[in-house]
Amino acid sequence: MTAVRERPACRGPFPRGARCGYGPRRWVEVPRPRRALGGREGTQTMPVPVPRQRAIPAVESGQARTASPQGGGAPLEEEANNRAARTDGRKEAAVETADTAATSTPANLSLLLIQDDPAAAPVVPGLLDQAGKPIRVRTARNLTEAERLLTDDVHCILLDLALPATGRAQEGDDELAVLKQVLRLAPRHAVLALTASGDAERGAEAVRVGAQDYLFHEELDGRLLSRAIRYAVERKRSDSAERRLAEGRLRAQENARLERGLLPTPLLEGSTLRFAARYRPGRSRALLGGDFYDTVRTPDGTVHAMIGDVCGHGPDEAALGVELRIAWRALTLAGLCGDELLGTLQQVLEHERDDDEIFATLCTVDIAPDGRRAGLCLAGHPAPLIARPDGPARLLPYDNNGPALGLLPGARWPRTQVELGAEWSLLLYTDGLIEGRVGTGSRERLGQDGMVQMIRRLLGEGLRGEELLRSSVNEVRELNGGELTDDVALMLLERTRG
């Protein structure tokens, strides 16, 4: 007897889970006629590659696990994972659209009828939406069934007010308790109230409670109900949009009051110095940015002024700027000054910032009680500008400018003594004033030299106080060709002979 050598199983050229232009391939055994020894017909199997539909996006996007290269169930596991990923994607999409289900006119309307007596249910054949497409109707006999049927694709609820309420609402005498339960259950859906023709007052009260409209049992027909459904959905959409607009306005007003409350109120009681300030945040529709300023008079008669700039101009930078301003005021009133004060502020910055790369520039000035001299400390900030009647406006010395707060641990900030004179104007500002362009499309910035020339000219025109600050900001904006991208803060202290 001749030994028959067993043929090894055919594995095919592609390993399990292999990738190709058409995705993974699997190998199946396909029967094919053959002629056996002795002339008898039979069948033999031959492996044939069958392309499989590409199903890799879920794997590549990380929503499903990649099929394991081992084990016979790997392709099935990949397919199951892909199906799960697609299901999750549909669920996420449903959640995202849930909030807008009642705020836009849907293509196909769906109605949920809630009525406890199916035999008394209104016959409403031929319900059509505005496009002439049929309106789908679901029926629930109680609120439990309604809650189960109330999916995101339901756009309107037709509620029979004769339906008894459930739970604690049954104990009261409120005739609209069931409506209030439905409104709590479906706050984003349009609701139509269904009542008897002799109970119009109850229907009107239902509208006052929150329903979009009411209908009478006896007058109900397909045409009327179709129109009422479309009207209710549109009215709910309009009401929702109006409510969101009102909430947005209220939130904006609250934010404005909050930001306005965070702006400083100068404490200069008893001082003869005149104070003016101008502030323009770089953020659109914001009142507060990363720039901050403040001025206080201590009991010994010294006037302390400060202006600073947190890098960036978002809400986080604005919050940090407020913290630094409040800390500066507290430390100043506690008697700290110069290098000691700036070192403590750096510690506050290091503890409060969200990122180690966040820093802040600062300029502090302490004016002696007689108003003729001052101490100046600069922490990476532009030097103030002083203007006197006996000469042109110029910058104060900035040779001893120290590093910005938050850059160098253990840094020192020397204090420079400057002479102010009997009559002067001292302008403190942030870099937003000098970093604007000088012409639309120009790469050249205004810079400190350009700012000094501008202030000299405006002073020559007789501008003082708030008029000087307003004109300065407006001119810088015009030179820039539009709004400035960075925050701008200016503070002006003036001493006159009078």
TIKE-540681 format. One record per residue (C-alpha): y, z, x; residue number from 1; residue in one letter. Coordinates in steps of 0.25 Angstrom, whole numbers. Each point is the difference from the previous one (the first is absolute). Example, Ala and Ser with C-alpha at 12.3 -4.5 7.8 and 13.67 -1.06 7.14 Angstrom:
REM TIKE-540681
<Y -18 Z 31 X 49 num 1 residuo A>
<Y 14 Z -2 X 6 num 2 residuo S>
This chain:
REM TIKE-540681
<Y 0 Z 0 X 0 num 1 residuo M>
<Y 13 Z -4 X 5 num 2 residuo T>
<Y 10 Z 11 X 1 num 3 residuo A>
<Y 13 Z -3 X -7 num 4 residuo V>
<Y 12 Z 5 X 7 num 5 residuo R>
<Y 10 Z 7 X -9 num 6 residuo E>
<Y 13 Z -7 X -1 num 7 residuo R>
<Y 12 Z 9 X 3 num 8 residuo P>
<Y 10 Z 2 X -11 num 9 residuo A>
<Y 12 Z -9 X 0 num 10 residuo C>
<Y 13 Z 7 X 3 num 11 residuo R>
<Y 9 Z -11 X 0 num 12 residuo G>
<Y 12 Z -3 X 10 num 13 residuo P>
<Y 9 Z 10 X -6 num 14 residuo F>
<Y -1 Z 15 X 1 num 15 residuo P>
<Y 1 Z 9 X -12 num 16 residuo R>
<Y 15 Z 1 X -4 num 17 residuo G>
<Y 4 Z -11 X 9 num 18 residuo A>
<Y 14 Z -7 X -2 num 19 residuo R>
<Y 2 Z -15 X -1 num 20 residuo C>
<Y 10 Z -9 X -7 num 21 residuo G>
<Y -6 Z 3 X -13 num 22 residuo Y>
<Y -3 Z 15 X 2 num 23 residuo G>
<Y -13 Z 7 X 2 num 24 residuo P>
<Y -13 Z -8 X -2 num 25 residuo R>
<Y -13 Z 5 X -6 num 26 residuo R>
<Y -14 Z -6 X 2 num 27 residuo W>
<Y -9 Z -2 X -12 num 28 residuo V>
<Y -14 Z -6 X -1 num 29 residuo E>
<Y 0 Z -13 X -8 num 30 residuo V>
<Y -13 Z -5 X -5 num 31 residuo P>
<Y -3 Z -15 X 4 num 32 residuo R>
<Y -13 Z -8 X -4 num 33 residuo P>
<Y -10 Z -2 X 12 num 34 residuo R>
<Y -13 Z -7 X 1 num 35 residuo R>
<Y -11 Z 10 X 5 num 36 residuo A>
<Y -12 Z -3 X 8 num 37 residuo L>
<Y -11 Z -7 X -9 num 38 residuo G>
<Y 10 Z -7 X -8 num 39 residuo G>
<Y 4 Z 11 X -9 num 40 residuo R>
<Y 14 Z 2 X -4 num 41 residuo E>
<Y 7 Z 13 X 3 num 42 residuo G>
<Y 13 Z 6 X 3 num 43 residuo T>
<Y 7 Z 5 X 12 num 44 residuo Q>
<Y 13 Z 7 X 2 num 45 residuo T>
<Y 11 Z -4 X 10 num 46 residuo M>
<Y 12 Z 8 X 3 num 47 residuo P>
<Y 13 Z -6 X -4 num 48 residuo V>
<Y 14 Z 5 X 3 num 49 residuo P>
<Y 8 Z 2 X -13 num 50 residuo V>
<Y 15 Z 2 X 2 num 51 residuo P>
<Y 5 Z 12 X -6 num 52 residuo R>
<Y 14 Z 2 X -7 num 53 residuo Q>
<Y 10 Z 6 X 10 num 54 residuo R>
<Y 3 Z 14 X -4 num 55 residuo A>
<Y 7 Z 6 X 13 num 56 residuo I>
<Y 14 Z 3 X -5 num 57 residuo P>
<Y -4 Z 14 X -5 num 58 residuo A>
<Y -7 Z 3 X 14 num 59 residuo V>
<Y 11 Z -6 X 8 num 60 residuo E>
<Y 11 Z 8 X -7 num 61 residuo S>
<Y -8 Z 13 X 1 num 62 residuo G>
<Y -2 Z 2 X -14 num 63 residuo Q>
<Y -15 Z -1 X 1 num 64 residuo A>
<Y -9 Z 4 X 12 num 65 residuo R>
<Y -6 Z -11 X 8 num 66 residuo T>
<Y -15 Z -3 X -2 num 67 residuo A>
<Y -9 Z 7 X 9 num 68 residuo S>
<Y -8 Z -10 X 10 num 69 residuo P>
<Y -12 Z 8 X -3 num 70 residuo Q>
<Y -8 Z 2 X -12 num 71 residuo G>
<Y -5 Z -10 X -11 num 72 residuo G>
<Y 11 Z 5 X -10 num 73 residuo G>
<Y 12 Z -4 X 9 num 74 residuo A>
<Y 4 Z -12 X -8 num 75 residuo P>
<Y -1 Z 7 X -13 num 76 residuo L>
<Y 8 Z 12 X 5 num 77 residuo E>
<Y 11 Z -10 X 5 num 78 residuo E>
<Y 0 Z -6 X -14 num 79 residuo E>
<Y 0 Z 13 X -7 num 80 residuo A>
<Y 12 Z 5 X 9 num 81 residuo N>
<Y 8 Z -13 X -3 num 82 residuo N>
<Y -2 Z 2 X -15 num 83 residuo R>
<Y 4 Z 15 X 1 num 84 residuo A>
<Y 12 Z -5 X 8 num 85 residuo A>
<Y 4 Z -10 X -10 num 86 residuo R>
<Y -1 Z 10 X -11 num 87 residuo T>
<Y 8 Z 10 X 8 num 88 residuo D>
<Y 11 Z -11 X 1 num 89 residuo G>
<Y 0 Z -2 X -15 num 90 residuo R>
<Y 1 Z 15 X -3 num 91 residuo K>
<Y 12 Z 1 X 10 num 92 residuo E>
<Y 7 Z -13 X -6 num 93 residuo A>
<Y -2 Z 7 X -14 num 94 residuo A>
<Y 6 Z 13 X 5 num 95 residuo V>
<Y 12 Z -8 X 5 num 96 residuo E>
<Y 2 Z -8 X -12 num 97 residuo T>
<Y -2 Z 12 X -10 num 98 residuo A>
<Y 15 Z 4 X 2 num 99 residuo D>
<Y 5 Z -14 X -4 num 100 residuo T>
<Y -9 Z -2 X -11 num 101 residuo A>
<Y 10 Z 3 X -10 num 102 residuo A>
<Y 12 Z -5 X 7 num 103 residuo T>
<Y -3 Z -15 X 0 num 104 residuo S>
<Y -4 Z -9 X -11 num 105 residuo T>
<Y -15 Z -3 X 1 num 106 residuo P>
<Y -7 Z -13 X -1 num 107 residuo A>
<Y -11 Z 5 X -10 num 108 residuo N>
<Y 4 Z 11 X -9 num 109 residuo L>
<Y -11 Z 11 X -4 num 110 residuo S>
<Y 2 Z 10 X -11 num 111 residuo L>
<Y -7 Z 13 X -2 num 112 residuo L>
<Y -1 Z 4 X -15 num 113 residuo L>
<Y -2 Z 15 X -2 num 114 residuo I>
<Y -5 Z 3 X -14 num 115 residuo Q>
<Y -11 Z 10 X -5 num 116 residuo D>
<Y -4 Z -8 X -12 num 117 residuo D>
<Y -6 Z -13 X 5 num 118 residuo P>
<Y -1 Z -5 X -15 num 119 residuo A>
<Y 14 Z 2 X -2 num 120 residuo A>
<Y 4 Z -8 X 13 num 121 residuo A>
<Y 10 Z -11 X -3 num 122 residuo P>
<Y -5 Z -14 X 0 num 123 residuo V>
<Y 8 Z -7 X 10 num 124 residuo V>
<Y -7 Z -13 X 4 num 125 residuo P>
<Y 7 Z -10 X 8 num 126 residuo G>
<Y 9 Z 9 X 9 num 127 residuo L>
<Y 7 Z -9 X 9 num 128 residuo L>
<Y 10 Z 3 X 12 num 129 residuo D>
<Y 13 Z -8 X 3 num 130 residuo Q>
<Y -8 Z -10 X 7 num 131 residuo A>
<Y -10 Z -3 X -11 num 132 residuo G>
<Y -11 Z 7 X 6 num 133 residuo K>
<Y -9 Z 10 X -8 num 134 residuo P>
<Y 3 Z 15 X 2 num 135 residuo I>
<Y -12 Z 8 X 3 num 136 residuo R>
<Y -3 Z 12 X -9 num 137 residuo V>
<Y -7 Z 13 X 3 num 138 residuo R>
<Y -3 Z 11 X -10 num 139 residuo T>
<Y -1 Z 15 X 2 num 140 residuo A>
<Y -3 Z 10 X -11 num 141 residuo R>
<Y 6 Z 12 X 8 num 142 residuo N>
<Y 8 Z 4 X 12 num 143 residuo L>
<Y -13 Z 2 X 8 num 144 residuo T>
<Y -4 Z -14 X -2 num 145 residuo E>
<Y 14 Z -5 X 2 num 146 residuo A>
<Y 1 Z 7 X 13 num 147 residuo E>
<Y -13 Z -7 X 5 num 148 residuo R>
<Y 5 Z -14 X -5 num 149 residuo L>
<Y 14 Z 2 X 5 num 150 residuo L>
<Y -1 Z -9 X 13 num 151 residuo T>
<Y 11 Z -6 X 8 num 152 residuo D>
<Y -2 Z -13 X -8 num 153 residuo D>
<Y 4 Z 6 X -13 num 154 residuo V>
<Y 15 Z -3 X -3 num 155 residuo H>
<Y 2 Z 5 X -14 num 156 residuo C>
<Y -5 Z 12 X -8 num 157 residuo I>
<Y -1 Z -1 X -16 num 158 residuo L>
<Y -1 Z 14 X -4 num 159 residuo L>
<Y -3 Z 5 X -15 num 160 residuo D>
<Y 9 Z 12 X -2 num 161 residuo L>
<Y -10 Z 5 X -10 num 162 residuo A>
<Y -10 Z 3 X 12 num 163 residuo L>
<Y -2 Z 15 X 2 num 164 residuo P>
<Y 5 Z 6 X 13 num 165 residuo A>
<Y -10 Z 7 X 9 num 166 residuo T>
<Y 0 Z 13 X 8 num 167 residuo G>
<Y 11 Z 10 X -2 num 168 residuo R>
<Y 9 Z -11 X -7 num 169 residuo A>
<Y -9 Z 2 X -12 num 170 residuo Q>
<Y 5 Z 14 X -3 num 171 residuo E>
<Y 14 Z -4 X -2 num 172 residuo G>
<Y 7 Z -7 X -11 num 173 residuo D>
<Y 6 Z -11 X 8 num 174 residuo D>
<Y -3 Z -13 X -7 num 175 residuo E>
<Y 2 Z -8 X 13 num 176 residuo L>
<Y -9 Z 9 X 9 num 177 residuo A>
<Y -10 Z -12 X 1 num 178 residuo V>
<Y 12 Z -9 X 4 num 179 residuo L>
<Y 5 Z 10 X 11 num 180 residuo K>
<Y -15 Z 1 X 5 num 181 residuo Q>
<Y 0 Z -15 X 2 num 182 residuo V>
<Y 13 Z -1 X 6 num 183 residuo L>
<Y -5 Z 10 X 11 num 184 residuo R>
<Y -13 Z -7 X 1 num 185 residuo L>
<Y 7 Z -14 X 2 num 186 residuo A>
<Y 14 Z 2 X 5 num 187 residuo P>
<Y 1 Z -15 X 6 num 188 residuo R>
<Y -6 Z -7 X -13 num 189 residuo H>
<Y 8 Z -5 X -12 num 190 residuo A>
<Y -3 Z 8 X -13 num 191 residuo V>
<Y 0 Z -5 X -14 num 192 residuo L>
<Y -1 Z 10 X -11 num 193 residuo A>
<Y -7 Z -4 X -13 num 194 residuo L>
<Y 3 Z 8 X -13 num 195 residuo T>
<Y 0 Z -1 X -15 num 196 residuo A>
<Y 11 Z -8 X -7 num 197 residuo S>
<Y 5 Z 12 X -7 num 198 residuo G>
<Y 2 Z 8 X 13 num 199 residuo D>
<Y 11 Z -8 X 7 num 200 residuo A>
<Y 7 Z 13 X 4 num 201 residuo E>
<Y -12 Z 4 X 8 num 202 residuo R>
<Y -1 Z -14 X 7 num 203 residuo G>
<Y 15 Z 1 X 4 num 204 residuo A>
<Y -3 Z 14 X 6 num 205 residuo E>
<Y -11 Z -6 X 8 num 206 residuo A>
<Y 10 Z -10 X 6 num 207 residuo V>
<Y 9 Z 12 X 3 num 208 residuo R>
<Y -11 Z 7 X 7 num 209 residuo V>
<Y -4 Z -12 X 9 num 210 residuo G>
<Y -7 Z -11 X -8 num 211 residuo A>
<Y 6 Z -14 X 2 num 212 residuo Q>
<Y -1 Z -3 X -15 num 213 residuo D>
<Y -8 Z 3 X -13 num 214 residuo Y>
<Y -7 Z -8 X -10 num 215 residuo L>
<Y -5 Z 2 X -14 num 216 residuo F>
<Y -15 Z -1 X -4 num 217 residuo H>
<Y 2 Z -8 X -12 num 218 residuo E>
<Y 10 Z -11 X 6 num 219 residuo E>
<Y -9 Z -2 X 12 num 220 residuo L>
<Y -4 Z -14 X 3 num 221 residuo D>
<Y -4 Z -8 X 13 num 222 residuo G>
<Y 14 Z -7 X 2 num 223 residuo R>
<Y 8 Z 13 X -2 num 224 residuo L>
<Y -9 Z 8 X 9 num 225 residuo L>
<Y 0 Z -11 X 11 num 226 residuo S>
<Y 15 Z 0 X 0 num 227 residuo R>
<Y 1 Z 16 X 0 num 228 residuo A>
<Y -10 Z 0 X 12 num 229 residuo I>
<Y 8 Z -9 X 8 num 230 residuo R>
<Y 13 Z 7 X -4 num 231 residuo Y>
<Y -6 Z 14 X 4 num 232 residuo A>
<Y -5 Z -5 X 13 num 233 residuo V>
<Y 14 Z -6 X 4 num 234 residuo E>
<Y 7 Z 12 X -5 num 235 residuo R>
<Y -9 Z 9 X 8 num 236 residuo K>
<Y 3 Z -8 X 12 num 237 residuo R>
<Y 15 Z 0 X -2 num 238 residuo S>
<Y -1 Z 16 X -3 num 239 residuo D>
<Y -8 Z 2 X 13 num 240 residuo S>
<Y 10 Z -9 X 8 num 241 residuo A>
<Y 12 Z 7 X -5 num 242 residuo E>
<Y -7 Z 14 X 3 num 243 residuo R>
<Y -3 Z -4 X 14 num 244 residuo R>
<Y 15 Z -5 X 2 num 245 residuo L>
<Y 5 Z 13 X -6 num 246 residuo A>
<Y -9 Z 8 X 9 num 247 residuo E>
<Y 4 Z -8 X 12 num 248 residuo G>
<Y 15 Z 2 X -3 num 249 residuo R>
<Y -3 Z 15 X -2 num 250 residuo L>
<Y -7 Z 0 X 14 num 251 residuo R>
<Y 11 Z -7 X 7 num 252 residuo A>
<Y 10 Z 10 X -6 num 253 residuo Q>
<Y -8 Z 11 X 4 num 254 residuo E>
<Y -2 Z -6 X 14 num 255 residuo N>
<Y 15 Z -2 X 1 num 256 residuo A>
<Y 3 Z 14 X -4 num 257 residuo R>
<Y -10 Z 5 X 10 num 258 residuo L>
<Y 6 Z -9 X 12 num 259 residuo E>
<Y 14 Z 3 X -4 num 260 residuo R>
<Y -3 Z 15 X 0 num 261 residuo G>
<Y -6 Z -2 X 14 num 262 residuo L>
<Y 13 Z -6 X 6 num 263 residuo L>
<Y 9 Z 11 X 7 num 264 residuo P>
<Y 11 Z 7 X -6 num 265 residuo T>
<Y 10 Z 3 X 12 num 266 residuo P>
<Y 3 Z 15 X 2 num 267 residuo L>
<Y 14 Z -1 X 5 num 268 residuo L>
<Y 7 Z 11 X -8 num 269 residuo E>
<Y 12 Z 6 X 8 num 270 residuo G>
<Y 1 Z -12 X 9 num 271 residuo S>
<Y 12 Z -9 X 2 num 272 residuo T>
<Y -9 Z -12 X 3 num 273 residuo L>
<Y -1 Z -12 X -9 num 274 residuo R>
<Y -14 Z -5 X -3 num 275 residuo F>
<Y -5 Z -13 X -5 num 276 residuo A>
<Y -14 Z -6 X 0 num 277 residuo A>
<Y -7 Z -14 X -3 num 278 residuo R>
<Y -15 Z -2 X -2 num 279 residuo Y>
<Y -8 Z -13 X -3 num 280 residuo R>
<Y -15 Z 1 X 1 num 281 residuo P>
<Y -8 Z -12 X 4 num 282 residuo G>
<Y -10 Z 1 X -11 num 283 residuo R>
<Y 3 Z -8 X -12 num 284 residuo S>
<Y 4 Z 9 X -12 num 285 residuo R>
<Y -1 Z 13 X 8 num 286 residuo A>
<Y 11 Z 10 X 2 num 287 residuo L>
<Y -6 Z 7 X 12 num 288 residuo L>
<Y -6 Z -6 X 13 num 289 residuo G>
<Y -3 Z 5 X 14 num 290 residuo G>
<Y 14 Z 2 X 4 num 291 residuo D>
<Y 6 Z 14 X -2 num 292 residuo F>
<Y 13 Z 8 X 3 num 293 residuo Y>
<Y 6 Z 13 X -3 num 294 residuo D>
<Y 12 Z 9 X 3 num 295 residuo T>
<Y 2 Z 15 X -1 num 296 residuo V>
<Y 11 Z 10 X 4 num 297 residuo R>
<Y -6 Z 13 X 6 num 298 residuo T>
<Y 8 Z 14 X -1 num 299 residuo P>
<Y 6 Z -1 X 13 num 300 residuo D>
<Y 8 Z -13 X -4 num 301 residuo G>
<Y -8 Z -10 X 7 num 302 residuo T>
<Y -3 Z -13 X -7 num 303 residuo V>
<Y -14 Z -6 X 3 num 304 residuo H>
<Y -3 Z -14 X -3 num 305 residuo A>
<Y -13 Z -8 X 1 num 306 residuo M>
<Y -5 Z -14 X -3 num 307 residuo I>
<Y -15 Z -5 X 3 num 308 residuo G>
<Y -9 Z -11 X -2 num 309 residuo D>
<Y -16 Z 1 X -2 num 310 residuo V>
<Y -6 Z -13 X 5 num 311 residuo C>
<Y -4 Z -8 X -13 num 312 residuo G>
<Y 7 Z 0 X -13 num 313 residuo H>
<Y -11 Z 3 X -10 num 314 residuo G>
<Y -3 Z 12 X -9 num 315 residuo P>
<Y -7 Z 8 X 10 num 316 residuo D>
<Y 11 Z -2 X 10 num 317 residuo E>
<Y 10 Z 4 X -11 num 318 residuo A>
<Y -8 Z 13 X -2 num 319 residuo A>
<Y 0 Z 3 X 15 num 320 residuo L>
<Y 15 Z -2 X 1 num 321 residuo G>
<Y 2 Z 10 X -11 num 322 residuo V>
<Y -9 Z 10 X 7 num 323 residuo E>
<Y 8 Z -2 X 13 num 324 residuo L>
<Y 13 Z 1 X -7 num 325 residuo R>
<Y -3 Z 13 X -7 num 326 residuo I>
<Y -6 Z 6 X 13 num 327 residuo A>
<Y 12 Z -4 X 7 num 328 residuo W>
<Y 9 Z 7 X -10 num 329 residuo R>
<Y -8 Z 13 X 0 num 330 residuo A>
<Y -1 Z 0 X 15 num 331 residuo L>
<Y 15 Z -2 X 1 num 332 residuo T>
<Y 4 Z 11 X -10 num 333 residuo L>
<Y -10 Z 9 X 8 num 334 residuo A>
<Y 9 Z -2 X 13 num 335 residuo G>
<Y -8 Z -11 X 8 num 336 residuo L>
<Y 7 Z -11 X 7 num 337 residuo C>
<Y -2 Z -11 X 10 num 338 residuo G>
<Y -13 Z -1 X 8 num 339 residuo D>
<Y -6 Z 12 X -7 num 340 residuo E>
<Y 2 Z -6 X -14 num 341 residuo L>
<Y -5 Z -14 X 4 num 342 residuo L>
<Y -12 Z 6 X 6 num 343 residuo G>
<Y -3 Z 8 X -12 num 344 residuo T>
<Y 2 Z -13 X -9 num 345 residuo L>
<Y -10 Z -7 X 9 num 346 residuo Q>
<Y -10 Z 10 X -3 num 347 residuo Q>
<Y 2 Z -2 X -15 num 348 residuo V>
<Y -1 Z -15 X 2 num 349 residuo L>
<Y -13 Z 2 X 7 num 350 residuo E>
<Y -6 Z 8 X -10 num 351 residuo H>
<Y 5 Z -8 X -12 num 352 residuo E>
<Y -2 Z -14 X 4 num 353 residuo R>
<Y -13 Z -8 X -5 num 354 residuo D>
<Y -1 Z -8 X 13 num 355 residuo D>
<Y 2 Z 4 X 15 num 356 residuo D>
<Y 9 Z -13 X 2 num 357 residuo E>
<Y 10 Z 5 X -10 num 358 residuo I>
<Y 13 Z 4 X 6 num 359 residuo F>
<Y 15 Z 3 X -4 num 360 residuo A>
<Y 13 Z -2 X 7 num 361 residuo T>
<Y 11 Z 10 X -2 num 362 residuo L>
<Y 15 Z 2 X 3 num 363 residuo C>
<Y 6 Z 14 X -1 num 364 residuo T>
<Y 14 Z 4 X 1 num 365 residuo V>
<Y 6 Z 14 X 0 num 366 residuo D>
<Y 15 Z 1 X -2 num 367 residuo I>
<Y 7 Z 12 X 5 num 368 residuo A>
<Y 8 Z 8 X -10 num 369 residuo P>
<Y 13 Z -5 X 5 num 370 residuo D>
<Y -5 Z -15 X -2 num 371 residuo G>
<Y 5 Z -5 X 14 num 372 residuo R>
<Y -14 Z 0 X 7 num 373 residuo R>
<Y -14 Z -2 X -3 num 374 residuo A>
<Y -14 Z 1 X 6 num 375 residuo G>
<Y -9 Z -13 X -1 num 376 residuo L>
<Y -15 Z -1 X 0 num 377 residuo C>
<Y -7 Z -14 X -1 num 378 residuo L>
<Y -15 Z -1 X -2 num 379 residuo A>
<Y -2 Z -15 X 2 num 380 residuo G>
<Y 11 Z -3 X -10 num 381 residuo H>
<Y 13 Z -9 X 1 num 382 residuo P>
<Y 12 Z 8 X 5 num 383 residuo A>
<Y 11 Z 3 X -11 num 384 residuo P>
<Y 13 Z -7 X 0 num 385 residuo L>
<Y 14 Z 7 X 1 num 386 residuo I>
<Y 13 Z -6 X -4 num 387 residuo A>
<Y 13 Z 7 X 3 num 388 residuo R>
<Y 15 Z -5 X -3 num 389 residuo P>
<Y 3 Z 0 X 15 num 390 residuo D>
<Y -11 Z -11 X 3 num 391 residuo G>
<Y -10 Z -10 X -5 num 392 residuo P>
<Y -13 Z 5 X -6 num 393 residuo A>
<Y -11 Z 2 X 11 num 394 residuo R>
<Y -14 Z 6 X 1 num 395 residuo L>
<Y -2 Z 14 X 5 num 396 residuo L>
<Y -8 Z 2 X 13 num 397 residuo P>
<Y -15 Z -3 X -1 num 398 residuo Y>
<Y -4 Z 2 X 15 num 399 residuo D>
<Y -8 Z 12 X -4 num 400 residuo N>
<Y -8 Z -6 X -11 num 401 residuo N>
<Y -13 Z 7 X -1 num 402 residuo G>
<Y -13 Z -6 X -6 num 403 residuo P>
<Y -3 Z -1 X -14 num 404 residuo A>
<Y -7 Z 12 X -7 num 405 residuo L>
<Y -15 Z -1 X 0 num 406 residuo G>
<Y -1 Z -9 X 12 num 407 residuo L>
<Y -1 Z 10 X 12 num 408 residuo L>
<Y -6 Z 14 X -1 num 409 residuo P>
<Y 9 Z 10 X 7 num 410 residuo G>
<Y 12 Z -9 X 0 num 411 residuo A>
<Y 14 Z 5 X 2 num 412 residuo R>
<Y 13 Z -5 X -6 num 413 residuo W>
<Y 13 Z 3 X 8 num 414 residuo P>
<Y 13 Z 4 X -7 num 415 residuo R>
<Y 12 Z -8 X 3 num 416 residuo T>
<Y 14 Z 6 X -2 num 417 residuo Q>
<Y 10 Z -10 X -5 num 418 residuo V>
<Y 15 Z 1 X -3 num 419 residuo E>
<Y 4 Z -4 X -14 num 420 residuo L>
<Y 15 Z 2 X 0 num 421 residuo G>
<Y 10 Z 5 X -11 num 422 residuo A>
<Y -3 Z -12 X -10 num 423 residuo E>
<Y -12 Z -8 X 0 num 424 residuo W>
<Y -11 Z -7 X -8 num 425 residuo S>
<Y -15 Z 1 X 4 num 426 residuo L>
<Y -10 Z -10 X -5 num 427 residuo L>
<Y -15 Z 4 X 0 num 428 residuo L>
<Y -9 Z -12 X -4 num 429 residuo Y>
<Y -15 Z -5 X 1 num 430 residuo T>
<Y -5 Z -12 X 7 num 431 residuo D>
<Y -1 Z -7 X -13 num 432 residuo G>
<Y 15 Z -3 X 1 num 433 residuo L>
<Y 0 Z -7 X 13 num 434 residuo I>
<Y -14 Z -7 X -1 num 435 residuo E>
<Y 5 Z -10 X -10 num 436 residuo G>
<Y 1 Z -15 X 3 num 437 residuo R>
<Y 13 Z -7 X 2 num 438 residuo V>
<Y -2 Z -12 X -8 num 439 residuo G>
<Y -11 Z -6 X -9 num 440 residuo T>
<Y -11 Z -4 X 9 num 441 residuo G>
<Y 6 Z 6 X 13 num 442 residuo S>
<Y -8 Z 8 X 9 num 443 residuo R>
<Y 12 Z 7 X 6 num 444 residuo E>
<Y 2 Z 14 X -5 num 445 residuo R>
<Y 13 Z 7 X -3 num 446 residuo L>
<Y -3 Z 11 X 10 num 447 residuo G>
<Y 9 Z 12 X 4 num 448 residuo Q>
<Y 11 Z -9 X 6 num 449 residuo D>
<Y 1 Z -8 X -12 num 450 residuo G>
<Y 0 Z 12 X -9 num 451 residuo M>
<Y 12 Z 6 X 9 num 452 residuo V>
<Y 8 Z -12 X -2 num 453 residuo Q>
<Y -2 Z 0 X -15 num 454 residuo M>
<Y 4 Z 14 X -1 num 455 residuo I>
<Y 12 Z -2 X 8 num 456 residuo R>
<Y 4 Z -12 X -9 num 457 residuo R>
<Y -2 Z 8 X -13 num 458 residuo L>
<Y 8 Z 12 X 5 num 459 residuo L>
<Y 11 Z -9 X 4 num 460 residuo G>
<Y 0 Z -5 X -15 num 461 residuo E>
<Y 3 Z 15 X -4 num 462 residuo G>
<Y -14 Z 3 X -5 num 463 residuo L>
<Y -5 Z 14 X 0 num 464 residuo R>
<Y -10 Z 9 X -6 num 465 residuo G>
<Y -10 Z -6 X -10 num 466 residuo E>
<Y 8 Z -13 X 0 num 467 residuo E>
<Y -3 Z -1 X 15 num 468 residuo L>
<Y -15 Z 2 X -2 num 469 residuo L>
<Y -1 Z -9 X -12 num 470 residuo R>
<Y 7 Z -11 X 7 num 471 residuo S>
<Y -9 Z 2 X 12 num 472 residuo S>
<Y -13 Z -1 X -7 num 473 residuo V>
<Y 5 Z -12 X -9 num 474 residuo N>
<Y 4 Z -8 X 13 num 475 residuo E>
<Y -13 Z 3 X 7 num 476 residuo V>
<Y -7 Z -5 X -12 num 477 residuo R>
<Y 8 Z -13 X -1 num 478 residuo E>
<Y -2 Z -3 X 15 num 479 residuo L>
<Y -15 Z 2 X -2 num 480 residuo N>
<Y 0 Z -10 X -11 num 481 residuo G>
<Y -6 Z 10 X -10 num 482 residuo G>
<Y -6 Z 14 X -2 num 483 residuo E>
<Y -3 Z 7 X 13 num 484 residuo L>
<Y -15 Z 3 X 2 num 485 residuo T>
<Y 2 Z 14 X 7 num 486 residuo D>
<Y 6 Z 12 X -6 num 487 residuo D>
<Y 15 Z 3 X 2 num 488 residuo V>
<Y 7 Z 13 X 1 num 489 residuo A>
<Y 14 Z 3 X 4 num 490 residuo L>
<Y 8 Z 13 X 0 num 491 residuo M>
<Y 14 Z 2 X 3 num 492 residuo L>
<Y 8 Z 12 X 4 num 493 residuo L>
<Y 15 Z 0 X 1 num 494 residuo E>
<Y 10 Z 10 X 5 num 495 residuo R>
<Y 15 Z -3 X -3 num 496 residuo T>
<Y 12 Z 8 X 4 num 497 residuo R>
<Y 4 Z 3 X -14 num 498 residuo G>
